[in-house]
Amino acid sequence: MIATILLQAGGGFGATQLITFGLIAVVFYFFMIRPQVKKQKDQKKYVNELKKGDKVITTAGIHGRILEIAETTFLVEVENGKIRFDKSAISLEASKALNTPPVVTKA
């Protein structure tokens, strides 16, 4: 169907158009799909490496310390109690921020 539309519109489907569509697909892969897949792998690796006592921040912004690790959940100690979170609720970006030293500037 797409070939029919292209034939009616341009009189043919040339090699230049094929190369253009191929380049668009390659650019789309390297700038959109590949970074997202890498980010998902890093997130999964980070969550699997967490252990009891690690400080975490959830995607909702809740800060706490891991008390218990179950198959699909974490029990996190917060200031006034304990909350159970799904493993996908732990934020990789925010947790990296916990491990970086604060920036000190001199006035």
C-alpha positions in Angstrom: 0.0 0.0 0.0 2.8 2.4 0.9 4.6 1.5 -2.3 1.4 2.3 -4.3 1.1 5.7 -2.6 4.8 6.5 -3.3 4.4 5.4 -6.9 1.4 7.7 -7.4 3.1 10.6 -5.6 6.6 10.6 -7.1 6.5 8.3 -10.1 8.9 5.8 -8.6 10.7 4.7 -5.6 14.4 5.5 -6.2 17.6 4.5 -4.6 18.0 8.0 -3.1 14.7 7.7 -1.2 15.6 4.2 0.0 19.0 5.5 1.3 17.3 8.5 3.0 14.8 6.2 4.8 17.7 3.9 5.8 19.7 6.8 7.2 16.7 8.1 9.1 16.3 4.6 10.6 19.9 4.5 11.6 19.9 7.9 13.2 16.6 7.1 15.0 18.2 3.9 16.4 21.4 5.6 17.7 19.8 8.7 19.2 16.5 7.3 20.5 16.4 3.5 20.9 20.0 2.6 21.9 20.3 5.1 24.8 17.0 4.0 26.2 18.0 0.4 26.2 21.3 1.2 27.9 19.5 3.2 30.6 17.1 0.3 31.3 20.1 -2.1 31.6 21.9 0.2 34.0 18.7 0.6 36.1 18.2 -3.1 36.3 21.9 -3.7 37.2 21.7 -1.0 39.9 18.6 -2.4 41.5 20.0 -6.0 41.4 23.2 -4.8 43.2 21.4 -3.1 46.0 21.9 -4.6 49.4 20.6 -4.2 53.0 21.7 -0.9 54.5 22.0 1.0 51.2 20.5 4.5 51.1 18.1 5.0 48.2 15.7 7.6 46.8 12.4 6.4 45.2 11.0 7.8 42.0 8.5 9.6 44.2 11.4 11.4 46.1 11.2 9.4 49.3 14.6 9.0 51.0 15.3 5.9 53.0 17.5 3.0 53.9 16.9 -0.6 52.7 16.0 -2.9 55.6 14.9 -6.0 53.7 15.1 -7.3 50.1 12.4 -9.6 48.8 12.0 -11.1 45.3 10.2 -8.1 43.8 10.1 -5.5 46.6 12.3 -3.6 49.1 11.4 -2.7 52.7 12.6 0.8 53.2 13.1 2.5 56.5 12.0 6.2 56.4 12.0 8.8 59.1 8.7 7.7 60.8 8.4 4.1 59.9 8.8 1.5 57.2 7.4 1.3 53.7 7.5 -1.5 51.1 8.3 -0.5 47.6 8.4 -2.3 44.3 12.0 -2.7 43.0 11.0 -0.5 39.9 10.3 2.4 42.3 14.0 2.9 43.1 15.5 5.8 41.1 18.9 5.3 39.5 19.6 9.0 38.9 18.6 10.1 42.4 20.6 7.3 44.0 23.7 8.3 42.1 23.3 11.8 43.6 23.5 10.2 47.1 27.0 8.8 46.3 28.5 12.0 44.9 30.2 14.5 47.2 28.6 17.9 47.5 30.0 20.7 45.5 31.7 23.3 47.7 32.2 26.8 46.2 34.3 29.5 47.8 32.8 32.9 47.9 
